[in-house]
Amino acid sequence: MNNADPSVPAVSRLRTMMVNVYFVEDGAGGWVLVDAGMPGYRTAIRSEARRRFGRGTRPRAIVLTHGHFDHVGALPDLARDWDVPVYAHPLELPYLSGRSSYPPPDPTVGGGMMSLLSPLYPRGPINLGSRLRPLPADESVPALPGWRWIHTPGHTAGHVSLFRDEDRLLLAGDAVVTTKQESTIDVMRQREVVWRPPAYYTSDWDAAHASIERLAALEPGVLATGHGRVLRGPHMRRALHQLADDFDRVRPAHGRYADHPAVADGRGIVSVPPPAALLTPAALGGAATALGVAVALVAIRSHRRNVVRSS
C-alpha cells in the first residue's frame, strides 16, 4: 500500500483466500511481514515478496496480530526459509510454542457456513521454537520505527493491532474486520462493512467491545484488517464509532462465551465455559460439502493484492 505522502513507507496487502497479510516497509530498504495467511500460501507470499522487494529478499521480522490457524498457515515454513524472528504478544506465545491449544470455537454464534464449520478448524498449537519472541513491553514494533502495537484482546487473549501515528494507518487484525466473516457469501463477494471480530472464534466479548472502543478512539485514517477490504476516510470512522457505541446490537445474545469468557494466561487456556450446543455429525457433513463449493469460488478471488493509501 503506497500512501498519499510518498515519504511515508508503504504498506501492501495480499489476500490469501479469505485472509489478508501485509508487507510493511520500514523506510530504510527493509520490510516486515504482518501475519502469514492461510495454510498452503507459502509460495504465494514468497512470490509477492520477490515481486515487491527483489529476489533473495527476506523480512527483518514477522509480526503476528494473533496465532489462529488462518493467520499462521504459512508461518512455520516462512520463518524457517527466511530465518527471521517472529514476534507476538506474551499472552499469544503459548499457542505458538506448543504449550496450549486455543479455546474451542463456538459454532452456535454468528450464523453462516463459516461459523457452522468452525469445530473443524485447527486450534493449534504450532511450535516456532527459538525464533519466537515477545513483543517489546514499550509497545514499539520491532524493525518498524513510527509504529506501535496496541493490545486488543477479545478475539484472542493476546491479540494486538498495529498503528502508525504519522498517517493514522491501522492494521487491526481480527479485532475488527471489514466483511462479515461468518458468511461464506459475504467472504466470497468481500461485501464491505465495519464489523465485529469473527464470532465463532471470539472467546471474550467484553474485552472485544473494549478493544473496538480503543481502536475507534484512534480516529484511523485507514483501516486494514485481517478479513475484508481496506477502508478509509470519514465514513469508515463513523462506522467504527457506531460499532463501538452499538456493540450490544452485534454481540451474540447466546452462546458458549456470551456470558462467561474463556480464561487464559501466559501458560495458555486456564478454563472455558461448557459448550452452548452440540452439532450432529450429519450437520457438519452437510456443511463441509457446501463449503467445498464455496472454497472453490473464494479461491478464484484469491491472491488479490492492493496498495493501502492514507486519506
Long-range contacts (C-beta under 8 A, 24 or more apart in sequence): 1-169, 1-222, 1-224, 1-230, 1-306, 1-307, 1-308, 1-309, 2-307, 2-308, 2-309, 3-167, 3-169, 3-308, 3-309, 3-310, 4-167, 4-309, 4-310, 4-311, 5-167, 5-310, 8-164, 8-166, 8-167, 8-310, 9-146, 10-307, 11-169, 11-171, 11-224, 11-308, 12-48, 12-52, 12-305, 12-306, 12-307, 12-308, 13-224, 13-230, 13-305, 13-306, 13-307, 13-308, 14-44, 14-45, 14-48, 14-303, 14-304, 14-305, 15-301, 15-302, 15-303, 15-304, 15-305, 16-41, 16-44, 16-45, 16-73, 16-74, 16-302, 16-303, 17-41, 17-295, 17-298, 17-299, 17-302, 18-70, 18-181, 18-187, 18-227, 18-298, 19-70, 19-71, 19-73, 19-226, 19-227, 20-224, 20-225, 20-226, 20-227, 20-228, 21-45, 22-171, 22-224, 23-48, 23-49, 23-52, 23-53, 23-59, 24-144, 24-147, 24-162, 24-171, 26-60, 26-143, 26-144, 26-145, 27-145, 27-146, 30-59, 30-60, 30-143, 31-57, 31-59, 31-60, 32-59, 32-60, 32-61, 32-62, 32-63, 32-141, 32-142, 32-143, 32-144, 33-59, 33-61, 33-62, 33-63, 33-78, 34-62, 34-63, 34-64, 34-65, 34-162, 34-171, 35-63, 35-64, 35-65, 35-71, 35-72, 35-173, 35-226, 36-62, 36-64, 36-71, 36-72, 36-73, 36-74, 36-75, 36-78, 37-70, 37-71, 37-73, 37-74, 38-70, 38-73, 38-74, 39-69, 39-73, 39-74, 40-73, 40-74, 41-73, 41-74, 42-74, 42-77, 42-78, 42-81, 44-302, 44-303, 45-74, 45-78, 46-78, 46-81, 48-305, 58-82, 58-83, 58-84, 59-84, 59-143, 60-84, 60-142, 60-143, 61-85, 61-86, 61-87, 61-142, 61-143, 62-86, 62-87, 63-87, 63-88, 63-135, 63-141, 63-142, 63-144, 63-149, 63-162, 64-88, 64-92, 64-96, 64-160, 65-159, 65-160, 65-161, 65-162, 65-171, 65-172, 65-173, 65-174, 65-175, 65-226, 66-92, 66-155, 66-156, 66-158, 66-159, 66-160, 66-173, 66-174, 67-92, 67-95, 67-96, 67-102, 67-124, 67-125, 67-126, 67-156, 67-158, 68-102, 68-124, 68-156, 68-174, 68-201, 69-121, 69-122, 69-123, 69-124, 70-121, 71-173, 71-174, 71-226, 72-96, 72-124, 72-126, 75-126, 75-128, 76-126, 76-128, 79-128, 79-131, 83-131, 84-131, 85-131, 85-132, 85-133, 85-142, 86-128, 86-131, 86-132, 86-133, 87-133, 87-134, 87-135, 87-141, 87-142, 88-132, 88-133, 88-134, 88-135, 88-158, 88-160, 89-134, 89-135, 89-149, 89-151, 89-158, 89-159, 89-160, 90-134, 90-135, 90-158, 90-266, 91-153, 91-156, 91-157, 91-158, 91-264, 91-265, 91-266, 92-156, 92-157, 92-158, 92-159, 92-160, 93-132, 93-134, 93-158, 93-266, 94-125, 94-264, 94-266, 94-267, 94-268, 95-124, 95-125, 95-126, 95-156, 95-268, 96-124, 96-125, 96-126, 96-127, 96-128, 96-132, 97-125, 97-127, 97-128, 97-129, 97-132, 98-125, 98-126, 98-127, 99-125, 99-267, 99-268, 100-124, 100-125, 100-264, 100-267, 100-268, 100-269, 101-125, 101-268, 101-269, 102-156, 102-201, 102-203, 102-269, 103-203, 103-257, 103-262, 103-264, 103-269, 103-272, 104-256, 104-272, 104-275, 105-200, 105-201, 106-199, 106-200, 106-203, 106-252, 106-255, 106-256, 106-257, 106-275, 106-276, 107-200, 107-279, 108-254, 108-255, 108-256, 108-276, 108-277, 109-199, 109-200, 109-252, 109-254, 109-255, 109-256, 109-257, 109-258, 109-276, 110-182, 110-198, 110-199, 110-200, 110-252, 111-182, 111-183, 112-180, 112-182, 112-183, 112-184, 112-186, 113-183, 113-184, 113-287, 113-290, 113-291, 113-294, 114-181, 114-182, 114-183, 114-184, 114-187, 114-198, 114-200, 115-182, 115-199, 115-200, 116-279, 116-283, 116-284, 116-287, 117-284, 117-287, 117-288, 117-291, 118-200, 118-201, 119-279, 119-284, 120-284, 120-288, 121-201, 125-268, 135-160, 150-214, 150-215, 150-218, 152-211, 152-214, 152-215, 153-204, 153-207, 153-208, 153-211, 154-197, 154-202, 154-203, 154-204, 154-205, 154-206, 154-207, 154-208, 154-209, 154-210, 154-211, 155-197, 155-198, 155-201, 155-202, 155-203, 155-208, 155-211, 156-201, 156-203, 157-203, 157-204, 157-262, 157-264, 157-265, 159-211, 161-211, 161-215, 163-218, 163-220, 167-221, 167-222, 167-310, 168-218, 168-219, 168-220, 168-221, 168-222, 168-310, 169-220, 169-221, 169-222, 169-224, 169-308, 169-310, 170-215, 170-218, 170-220, 170-222, 170-223, 170-224, 171-224, 171-225, 172-215, 172-223, 172-224, 172-225, 172-226, 173-225, 173-226, 174-198, 174-201, 174-225, 174-226, 174-227, 175-208, 175-211, 175-212, 175-215, 176-211, 176-212, 176-215, 176-223, 176-225, 176-240, 176-243, 177-225, 177-226, 177-227, 177-228, 178-223, 178-225, 178-227, 178-228, 178-229, 178-230, 178-231, 179-227, 179-228, 179-229, 181-227, 181-228, 184-290, 184-291, 184-294, 184-298, 187-227, 187-298, 188-294, 188-297, 188-298, 188-301, 190-228, 190-229, 190-301, 192-228, 192-229, 192-231, 193-228, 193-239, 194-223, 194-231, 194-236, 194-239, 194-240, 194-242, 194-243, 195-228, 195-243, 195-250, 196-243, 196-247, 196-250, 196-251, 198-227, 199-252, 199-255, 202-257, 203-257, 203-261, 203-262, 203-272, 204-257, 204-261, 204-262, 205-251, 205-252, 205-257, 205-258, 205-261, 206-261, 207-261, 209-244, 209-247, 209-251, 212-240, 212-243, 212-244, 212-247, 213-244, 215-240, 215-244, 216-240, 216-241, 216-243, 216-244, 221-310, 221-311, 222-308, 222-309, 222-310, 222-311, 224-308, 230-306, 230-308, 232-309, 232-310, 232-311, 233-311
